Amino acid sequence: MEDKAIDYEAVFQALPGMVALLTPDLHYADANEDFQRLSGRTREQLVGRYIFDVFPDNPNDPAATGMSDVRASMLRVVATGERDAMALQRYDVEDAARPGHWEERYWSPINAPVQGPDGRVAFILHRVEEVTELIRLRGGAGTDSRARVLEAELYTRARELQELNERLRQAHAREREVALALQEAMLPARRQVGNHRAAVRYRPAVGALNVCGDWYDLIDLVGGNRIGVSVGDVVGHGLPAAGVMGQLRSALSATSRVADGPAQALDVLGRYAHVVDGAESATAVTTFIDCDAHTITYSSAGHPPPLLVHGDGSVEFLDMATDPPLDARPDPRPRPQAATTYADGATLVLYTDGLIERRREDIDTGLDRLADALVRHRTADPEALADAVLLELLPPGGATDDAALIIVRL
């Protein structure tokens, strides 16, 4: 059978039910035939116009808030890139042929994102099920009693569900705001440690429930011209993860100042994690840099390996001292550590897995992508290098996991 190109314009127009496309600023881009027919508006009356100029709320009835609810739903779709199914809505629709005359209607909408090539929301697909006839039960027996009871019950339950969903969204938004404030207060913003320039970045995940427990630290070590650089990741989301993050970061910062090396620092941190609820399976990697000897000693507790980019463009993965995550063993044993050397001008990079991991993709692909970006931009200063890496590695619409990044020019 010969392949034929699909006429998607014809498919769109023939879709059963009311379907419209809107731009992110909520102007109609198109509407199918059922939408035009059931809404009582021609395509010319829709395309290019702001949705709530075409369908405003009924000014004579303060209880008619269907259009305002739809606006909030559409803006959520644009902001999150996620589909939003709404509860049953009452709309009062103005008769296009008789301005000032309003008809009570009941619709059940779904708003879905249509992403463009850059991953951002290019259109909103607005699909509406017209249920006015069902609600009113026109023509049935007992219209003035049983039908009105059913109408009131369905509408009331739908409104209650929508109000509950809105309260949940607000609660999640408040939790996200508090968790981000907690992380911002705990994570250092230093751009220089010792005599070395450094850049730090933290990007929270997209979505109110996805604030996680990524953390980093840069400290001056006791004795000699030495600095410590570490990064970690707590399993979980929201305020609990942010709280555990703060405890582990503070503990490692204190331990590193008195430990003989990074392995001992992680040994102590692992024992501490054993008594912290929510610290199970947390990961961390820490590096001790001796700036006089030009050596980096490191140890990892289940964390992706740091990268050392040498001046000639070669990349060294610091993966010779990797051990299970914190609190993974019932009987802790000494962790391994390894060391490497560097020359002036090298760049040390630590990060969390949100920067490199993608669904249905091998982690080595993400590591190679990170190494490639670092090599191509290695001559940039740490701040510009950090921006370039985030731009190339994070999806345009934001990642589903937090990402932390530390870049130190040695």
C-alpha positions as CSV (number, residue, x, y, z in Angstrom):
1,M,0.0,0.0,0.0
2,E,1.4,3.4,-1.0
3,D,2.2,5.7,1.9
4,K,0.2,8.9,1.8
5,A,0.9,12.1,3.6
6,I,-1.6,12.7,6.4
7,D,-3.5,16.0,6.2
8,Y,-3.4,17.0,9.9
9,E,-5.5,20.1,9.2
10,A,-8.3,17.8,8.0
11,V,-7.8,15.5,10.9
12,F,-8.0,18.4,13.4
13,Q,-11.2,19.8,11.9
14,A,-12.8,16.3,11.9
15,L,-12.0,15.6,15.6
16,P,-15.2,14.7,17.5
17,G,-15.9,17.1,20.3
18,M,-14.8,20.7,20.9
19,V,-11.1,21.2,20.3
20,A,-9.2,24.5,20.0
21,L,-5.5,25.5,19.9
22,L,-4.4,28.5,21.8
23,T,-1.0,30.4,22.0
24,P,0.8,30.6,25.3
25,D,-0.7,34.1,25.7
26,L,-4.2,32.6,25.4
27,H,-5.1,33.7,21.9
28,Y,-7.0,31.3,19.6
29,A,-4.7,29.8,16.9
30,D,-7.4,27.5,15.5
31,A,-10.7,25.8,16.4
32,N,-12.2,22.7,14.9
33,E,-15.7,22.5,13.4
34,D,-17.4,21.1,16.5
35,F,-15.9,23.9,18.6
36,Q,-17.2,26.5,16.2
37,R,-20.7,24.9,16.0
38,L,-21.2,24.2,19.7
39,S,-19.8,27.5,20.9
40,G,-21.8,29.5,18.4
41,R,-18.7,31.3,17.1
42,T,-17.2,31.2,13.6
43,R,-13.6,30.6,13.0
44,E,-13.2,34.3,12.1
45,Q,-14.7,35.3,15.5
46,L,-12.1,33.1,17.3
47,V,-8.7,33.0,15.6
48,G,-6.3,35.7,16.7
49,R,-8.6,36.8,19.6
50,Y,-7.9,36.6,23.3
51,I,-10.1,33.7,24.7
52,F,-11.7,35.8,27.4
53,D,-12.6,38.6,25.1
54,V,-14.5,36.0,23.2
55,F,-15.9,34.2,26.3
56,P,-15.9,36.6,29.2
57,D,-17.4,35.8,32.6
58,N,-21.0,36.8,33.0
59,P,-20.9,40.2,34.7
60,N,-24.4,39.7,36.0
61,D,-23.6,36.6,38.0
62,P,-20.6,36.6,40.4
63,A,-21.0,32.8,40.9
64,A,-20.1,32.2,37.2
65,T,-16.4,31.8,37.4
66,G,-15.8,29.1,34.8
67,M,-13.8,31.3,32.5
68,S,-11.5,32.5,35.3
69,D,-10.9,28.8,36.3
70,V,-10.0,27.9,32.8
71,R,-7.5,30.8,32.6
72,A,-5.7,29.5,35.7
73,S,-5.6,26.0,34.3
74,M,-4.1,27.2,31.0
75,L,-1.5,29.3,32.7
76,R,-0.5,26.2,34.7
77,V,0.0,24.3,31.5
78,V,2.2,27.0,30.1
79,A,4.2,27.2,33.3
80,T,4.7,23.5,34.0
81,G,4.4,21.9,30.6
82,E,2.0,19.3,32.1
83,R,-1.6,18.4,31.2
84,D,-4.4,19.8,33.4
85,A,-7.8,18.1,33.6
86,M,-10.5,20.3,35.1
87,A,-13.6,19.5,37.1
88,L,-17.0,20.2,35.7
89,Q,-17.4,23.9,35.0
90,R,-20.4,26.1,34.7
91,Y,-20.0,28.7,31.9
92,D,-22.5,31.4,31.1
93,V,-22.0,32.0,27.4
94,E,-23.1,35.2,25.7
95,D,-25.3,34.7,22.7
96,A,-23.2,36.0,19.7
97,A,-26.4,37.0,17.9
98,R,-27.9,38.7,21.0
99,P,-25.4,40.7,23.0
100,G,-26.3,40.8,26.7
101,H,-28.2,37.5,26.6
102,W,-26.4,34.7,28.5
103,E,-27.0,31.0,28.4
104,E,-26.1,28.7,31.2
105,R,-23.7,25.9,30.0
106,Y,-21.8,23.0,31.5
107,W,-18.5,21.9,30.1
108,S,-15.7,19.5,31.2
109,P,-12.3,20.8,29.9
110,I,-8.9,19.3,29.5
111,N,-5.9,21.5,28.7
112,A,-2.7,19.9,27.3
113,P,0.7,21.3,26.2
114,V,1.9,21.1,22.6
115,Q,5.7,21.5,22.7
116,G,7.8,23.2,20.1
117,P,11.2,22.1,18.8
118,D,12.9,23.9,21.7
119,G,10.9,22.0,24.3
120,R,8.8,24.9,25.4
121,V,5.0,25.1,25.2
122,A,4.2,26.4,21.8
123,F,0.4,25.8,22.0
124,I,-2.3,24.8,24.4
125,L,-4.7,22.1,23.2
126,H,-8.1,23.0,24.7
127,R,-10.5,20.1,24.6
128,V,-14.1,20.5,25.9
129,E,-16.9,18.0,26.5
130,E,-20.3,19.7,26.3
131,V,-22.5,18.1,29.1
132,T,-25.2,20.7,29.4
133,E,-27.9,18.4,28.1
134,L,-26.8,15.7,30.6
135,I,-26.9,18.0,33.5
136,R,-30.3,19.4,32.7
137,L,-31.8,16.1,31.6
138,R,-34.1,18.0,29.2
139,G,-37.2,16.2,28.3
140,G,-37.0,13.7,31.2
141,A,-39.6,13.2,33.8
142,G,-39.3,15.2,37.0
143,T,-37.2,17.9,35.4
144,D,-38.1,20.3,38.1
145,S,-37.2,18.0,40.9
146,R,-35.0,15.0,40.3
147,A,-33.1,16.6,37.4
148,R,-32.4,19.7,39.4
149,V,-31.2,17.7,42.4
150,L,-28.8,15.7,40.1
151,E,-27.6,18.9,38.5
152,A,-26.9,20.6,41.8
153,E,-25.2,17.4,43.2
154,L,-22.9,17.0,40.2
155,Y,-22.0,20.6,40.0
156,T,-21.4,20.9,43.8
157,R,-19.2,17.8,43.8
158,A,-17.2,19.0,40.8
159,R,-16.6,22.4,42.5
160,E,-15.5,20.8,45.7
161,L,-13.0,18.7,43.8
162,Q,-11.6,21.7,42.0
163,E,-11.4,23.7,45.2
164,L,-9.6,20.8,46.9
165,N,-7.1,20.5,44.0
166,E,-6.5,24.3,44.2
167,R,-5.8,24.0,47.9
168,L,-3.4,21.2,47.3
169,R,-1.6,23.2,44.6
170,Q,-1.2,26.1,47.0
171,A,0.1,23.9,49.7
172,H,2.6,22.3,47.4
173,A,3.6,25.8,46.1
174,R,4.2,27.0,49.7
175,E,6.2,23.8,50.5
176,R,8.3,24.4,47.4
177,E,8.9,28.0,48.3
178,V,10.0,27.1,51.9
179,A,12.2,24.3,50.7
180,L,13.9,26.5,48.1
181,A,14.4,29.3,50.8
182,L,16.0,26.7,53.1
183,Q,18.3,25.4,50.4
184,E,19.3,28.9,49.4
185,A,20.1,29.8,53.0
186,M,22.2,26.7,53.5
187,L,24.1,26.5,50.2
188,P,27.1,28.9,50.0
189,A,27.3,31.4,47.2
190,R,31.1,31.8,47.4
191,R,32.8,32.5,44.1
192,Q,36.3,32.1,45.4
193,V,37.8,29.5,47.7
194,G,41.4,29.9,48.7
195,N,43.1,31.6,45.8
196,H,40.9,29.9,43.2
197,R,38.0,31.1,41.3
198,A,34.9,29.0,41.6
199,A,31.3,29.0,40.2
200,V,28.4,27.3,41.9
201,R,24.9,26.7,40.4
202,Y,21.7,25.1,41.8
203,R,18.7,24.5,39.6
204,P,15.5,23.2,41.2
205,A,13.4,20.6,39.4
206,V,10.3,21.7,37.6
207,G,7.1,21.2,39.5
208,A,5.9,21.9,43.0
209,L,6.6,18.4,44.3
210,N,10.1,18.0,42.9
211,V,12.3,20.1,45.1
212,C,15.0,17.7,46.2
213,G,18.0,17.4,48.5
214,D,21.0,18.4,46.3
215,W,23.8,20.2,48.1
216,Y,27.4,21.4,47.7
217,D,30.1,22.9,49.8
218,L,33.4,24.7,49.4
219,I,35.7,25.2,52.4
220,D,39.2,26.1,53.4
221,L,40.8,23.1,55.1
222,V,42.9,23.3,58.2
223,G,46.7,23.1,57.7
224,G,48.5,24.2,54.6
225,N,47.2,25.7,51.4
226,R,44.2,23.2,51.0
227,I,40.6,23.4,50.1
228,G,37.7,21.0,50.2
229,V,35.0,20.7,47.6
230,S,32.0,18.3,47.9
231,V,28.6,17.6,46.6
232,G,25.8,15.3,47.6
233,D,22.2,14.2,46.9
234,V,19.5,13.2,49.3
235,V,16.8,10.8,48.1
236,G,13.3,12.3,48.4
237,H,11.4,15.5,47.7
238,G,10.2,18.6,49.4
239,L,10.9,19.9,52.9
240,P,12.0,16.6,54.4
241,A,14.7,16.2,51.8
242,A,15.8,19.8,52.2
243,G,16.1,19.3,55.9
244,V,18.2,16.1,55.6
245,M,20.4,17.9,53.1
246,G,21.1,20.6,55.6
247,Q,22.1,18.2,58.3
248,L,24.4,16.1,56.0
249,R,26.1,19.2,54.5
250,S,26.8,20.7,57.9
251,A,28.1,17.4,59.2
252,L,30.5,16.9,56.3
253,S,31.7,20.5,56.4
254,A,32.6,20.1,60.1
255,T,34.1,16.6,59.7
256,S,36.3,17.6,56.7
257,R,38.1,20.2,58.8
258,V,39.4,17.6,61.2
259,A,39.6,14.4,59.1
260,D,42.8,13.0,57.8
261,G,41.4,12.8,54.3
262,P,38.1,12.5,52.3
263,A,37.6,8.8,53.0
264,Q,37.7,9.4,56.7
265,A,35.3,12.3,56.3
266,L,32.8,10.1,54.5
267,D,33.3,7.4,57.0
268,V,32.1,9.7,59.8
269,L,29.3,11.1,57.6
270,G,28.1,7.6,56.9
271,R,27.9,6.8,60.6
272,Y,26.0,10.1,61.2
273,A,23.6,9.4,58.3
274,H,22.7,6.1,60.1
275,V,20.9,8.1,62.8
276,V,19.3,10.7,60.6
277,D,15.8,9.8,59.3
278,G,15.6,10.2,55.6
279,A,19.3,9.9,55.0
280,E,19.1,6.4,53.7
281,S,20.8,5.9,50.3
282,A,22.1,9.5,50.2
283,T,25.2,9.9,48.0
284,A,28.2,12.3,48.3
285,V,31.6,12.8,46.9
286,T,34.3,15.0,48.5
287,T,37.7,16.2,47.2
288,F,40.6,17.5,49.2
289,I,42.8,19.7,47.1
290,D,46.4,20.5,48.1
291,C,47.2,23.6,46.1
292,D,51.0,23.5,46.9
293,A,51.5,19.8,45.9
294,H,49.0,20.1,43.0
295,T,47.2,17.0,44.1
296,I,43.5,16.1,44.5
297,T,42.5,13.3,46.9
298,Y,39.0,12.1,46.6
299,S,36.4,9.6,47.8
300,S,32.9,8.9,46.6
301,A,29.9,7.4,48.4
302,G,27.8,6.2,45.5
303,H,27.9,9.5,43.7
304,P,28.7,10.2,40.0
305,P,32.5,10.9,39.5
306,P,34.0,14.4,39.5
307,L,35.7,15.5,36.3
308,L,39.1,17.0,36.0
309,V,39.7,18.9,32.7
310,H,43.4,19.4,32.0
311,G,44.7,22.3,30.2
312,D,45.4,20.3,27.0
313,G,41.7,19.3,26.8
314,S,42.0,15.8,28.2
315,V,39.4,14.7,30.7
316,E,40.0,12.5,33.7
317,F,37.1,10.9,35.5
318,L,37.8,10.7,39.2
319,D,36.3,7.2,39.6
320,M,39.0,5.2,41.3
321,A,37.5,5.4,44.9
322,T,33.8,4.7,44.6
323,D,31.9,3.0,47.4
324,P,28.2,2.4,48.2
325,P,26.0,5.3,49.3
326,L,25.9,6.6,52.9
327,D,24.4,4.3,55.4
328,A,24.3,1.5,52.8
329,R,26.2,-1.1,54.9
330,P,24.9,-2.4,58.3
331,D,28.5,-2.7,59.4
332,P,30.5,0.3,58.1
333,R,34.0,-0.3,56.9
334,P,36.8,2.2,55.9
335,R,36.0,3.8,52.6
336,P,38.6,4.0,49.7
337,Q,40.3,7.1,48.5
338,A,42.5,7.9,45.6
339,A,44.6,10.8,44.4
340,T,45.6,12.4,41.1
341,T,47.7,15.4,40.1
342,Y,47.0,18.5,38.1
343,A,48.8,21.5,36.5
344,D,47.9,25.1,36.9
345,G,44.9,26.0,34.8
346,A,43.1,22.7,35.2
347,T,39.4,22.7,36.0
348,L,37.6,20.5,38.7
349,V,33.9,19.9,38.2
350,L,31.5,18.3,40.7
351,Y,27.8,17.9,40.1
352,T,24.6,15.9,40.9
353,D,22.9,13.3,38.7
354,G,20.1,15.7,37.7
355,L,22.6,17.4,35.4
356,I,23.5,14.2,33.4
357,E,20.7,11.6,33.8
358,R,17.8,11.4,31.3
359,R,15.0,8.8,31.1
360,R,15.7,5.9,28.8
361,E,19.3,7.0,28.4
362,D,22.5,5.3,29.6
363,I,24.3,7.3,32.3
364,D,27.5,7.1,30.2
365,T,25.8,9.2,27.5
366,G,25.2,12.0,30.0
367,L,28.8,11.8,31.3
368,D,30.1,12.0,27.7
369,R,27.8,15.0,27.0
370,L,29.1,16.8,30.1
371,A,32.8,16.0,29.3
372,D,32.2,17.3,25.7
373,A,30.7,20.6,26.9
374,L,33.5,21.1,29.4
375,V,36.2,20.6,26.9
376,R,34.7,22.9,24.2
377,H,34.2,25.7,26.8
378,R,37.3,25.0,28.9
379,T,39.0,28.4,28.2
380,A,36.0,30.3,29.6
381,D,36.1,31.6,33.2
382,P,34.2,29.5,35.8
383,E,31.1,31.6,35.7
384,A,30.7,31.5,31.9
385,L,31.7,27.9,31.8
386,A,28.9,27.0,34.4
387,D,26.3,28.9,32.4
388,A,27.4,27.2,29.1
389,V,27.2,23.7,30.7
390,L,23.7,24.3,32.2
391,L,22.5,25.7,28.9
392,E,23.7,22.7,26.9
393,L,22.8,19.9,29.4
394,L,19.5,20.9,31.0
395,P,16.2,20.6,29.0
396,P,14.8,24.0,27.9
397,G,11.7,23.5,29.9
398,G,13.6,22.5,33.0
399,A,14.6,19.1,34.4
400,T,12.5,16.7,36.5
401,D,15.4,16.4,39.1
402,D,17.4,19.0,40.9
403,A,20.9,19.8,39.5
404,A,23.9,21.2,41.4
405,L,27.2,22.2,39.7
406,I,30.5,23.3,41.1
407,I,33.4,24.5,38.9
408,V,36.8,25.3,40.4
409,R,39.7,26.7,38.3
410,L,42.9,25.3,39.8
